[in-house]
Amino acid sequence: MSDPSTYRPASGSIPESPGVYRFWDSGQQVIYVGKAKSLRSRLSSYFADLTALHPRTARMVTTASSVDWVVVSTEVEALQLEYSWIKEYDPRFNVRYRDDKSYPSLAVTVGEEYPRLQVMRGPKKKGVRYFGPYAHAWAIRETLDLLLRVFPSRTCSSGVFRRARQIGRPCLLGDIGKCSAPCVGRVSAAEHRDIVNDFCDFMAGKTDRMMRRFDRAMREAAKRLDFEQSARLRDDVAALRKAMEKQAVVLPDGTDADVVAFATDPFEAAVQVFHVRGGRVRGQRGWVVERIDNASVGELAEQFCLQIYGGVYEADGSTGNGSTSATGSNEAIPREVLLEELPEDVNALAELLSAERGCEVRLRVPQRGDKRSLLETVHRNAEHALAQHKLKRATDLTARSLALSQLQEFLGLSEAPLRIECYDISHISGSDPVGSMVVFEDGIPRKSQYRKFAIRGSGRDEGYGAIRGSGDDPRLAERGHDDTAAIAQVLRRRFNRYLAVQGQADDDGKTGLDSTTPTPNSPTPESYTPKSFAYPPQLVVVDGGAPQVAAAERVLKDLGINDVALCGLAKRLEEVWLPAEPFPVILPRNSEGLYLLQRVRDEAHRFAISFHRSKRSRRLQRSELDDIPGLGQARRTALLRHFGSLRRLRDATEQQLAEVAGVGAGLAGSIVRALAESSPSSVGNSSDADPVDIDHAGATGA
């Protein structure tokens, strides 16, 4: 913890101009970015009495070790620079809007030859048109089920589609009329795309034209006395009307707007957004954020618009609201944003969003009428979301705080371990050894900072093979692999990167850094900020007992790192081993501290196993056909396509093999002899299945 007075700039040296400022910590990492109309007034407020500051602001200024700023000429420039710096540095103390759930969208894969309708979550993909987001996936499926009888489009996966083409028979949806079955040629690719385009037009709000077209076709069929066709069209119209009823009109003037409302308490804020397109609510989203200070609703709204609308436009032109931009305009930003309170720099923000969209964007507070009523509804939803969030997290937050305080007490730490890193090694009998690093912050996994390590060499090149204990099996050493050496290698590589970021690594080329580490031609350590290695942990946990802890301790001592606590968690009795201690620490079996350590250890174990299995499967994915002379890739592919599987190929005669194009009688004989000499059990290396280390490699979780 630093004293803000030690780095407080002289008041006269701070300009009164508008600008953007950055707070840096002792590791030269940006921890907060802000903007101000008057830099002198805003920065002076941070160096007031600590007791008068918001708790999170006080924590930020005591974590920081320096502050700098950049003067700009206009408020629009300040907004743009603030947004670009937040995207670049990802400061830990800035407000981050995180979805309180993963919202699904109705996606149409327009980039495929036969477009598919499906429920999709996650980031936007190229060649996909999105409608939504929706609050629930079941709402999408219910609407889709209604519309498929009118727009019979493909909804099956690629595997199901290919299988139907191979066997020449459609799936159940094709038999009951909810798919036009392009897989078996009932419609051509162009006809199927026309059906999908009609579906997209309906979802995009072109409902009146669609209803008139179906109504006209129904009447014409009745005039031709084709009553069966007329009845089908009548049912289609009824299905369309039912689907339209699910999207009630809330703004009769056909407004395109996002309605945004906040509910706040001193430490958190919940925001809810209703996406209104064509006067109908097309989707709803929600976030819960931590407040860095006593920011007003207007300031929260400004940060919301910068983060949500600033990054919504994708390079491929997809916009996420059922439209794809061909002109470069960002239609995902609506024409109107309705807020409860306008930001102080509303004109600059509107100018920035208008430039992003390509046409005018208005930000305003509705005072009366339907828009005011809808805003009040959104606000009630925000209040409910905040109450639900606090209720849901109350128990979890208490348990996490208790776990961290217990670890501080049991392990004799000077402070609670807010950042914990755990390391594990996975292999089978020494083959394909890998390491894993998982990160927990405030008792919660930070999966974006997980890292995998491929162990180099035999694992014994760190010089720690002599550190052995009762937990090490001598057969592993005979095979040239040592868990303690592997742990040492992984920790050395991780903390060498940390030292490189801090500018403290040696320049003699003996730091063990890999290709992701800056070289003399790379950016300087000050500008090189890999997020997963930038911050040191308060506690390092290794999966193992005294030997693994001793190896890790020697690495930290060799690198001169003495401010990181270390412990090991042994599986057998869940004992906690500390460096240089002859006996383990036994935590109470029902303690939250032990439960947190177990979660961290199990997560590192799971992550290491998944990497090991993927690496091993890539090595073992070799066919018996690979080593047959004269049989290249093209002929192997032709054989497998002709017979369908390796088992059928093995049962085939020389005459049957010779019938395949490119395979003559001589090659067919070589194939039969090679397959006869091999057996399915020899495909995988049976020596890797030594039962000694099956549990260690995680095979029990298979």
Buried (B, 14 or more C-beta within 10 A) or exposed (E): EBEBEEBBBEEEEBEEBBBBBBBBBEBBBBBBBBBBBBBBEBBBEBBEEBEEBBEBBBBBBBBBBBBEBBEBEEBBBBBBBBBEBBEEBBBBBBBBBEEBEEBBBBBBBBEBEBBBBBBBEEEBBEBBBBBBBBBEBEBBBEBBEBBBBBBBBBBBEEEBBEBBBEEEEBBEBBEEEBBBBBBBEBBEEEEBBEBBBBBBBBBBBEBEEBBEEBEEBBEEBBEEEEEEBBEBBBEBBEBBEEBBEEBEBBBEEEBBBBBBBBBBEEEBBBBBBBBBBBBBBBBBBBBBBEBBBEBEBBBBBBBBBBBBBBEBBBEBBBBBBBBBBEEEBBBBBBBBBBBBBBBBBBEBBBBBBBEBBBEEBBBBBBEEEBBEEBBBBBBEBBBBBBEBBBEEEEEEEEBBBBBBEBBBEBBEBEEBBBBBBBBBBBBBBBBBBBBBBBBBBBBEBBEEBBBBBEBBEBBBBBEBBEBBBEBBBEEBBEBEBBBBBBBBBBBBBBBBBBBBBBEEBEEEEEBBBEEEBBEEEEEEBEEBBBEBBBBBBBBBBBBBBBBBBBBBBBBBEEBEBEEBBBBBBBBEEBBBBBBEEEEBBEBEEEBBBBBBBBBBBBBBBBBBBBBBBEBBEEEEEEEBBEEBEEBEEEBBEBBBEBBEEBEEBBEBEBEBBBEBEEBEEEBBEBBBEBBEEBEEEEBEEEEBEBEEBBEBBBBEEE
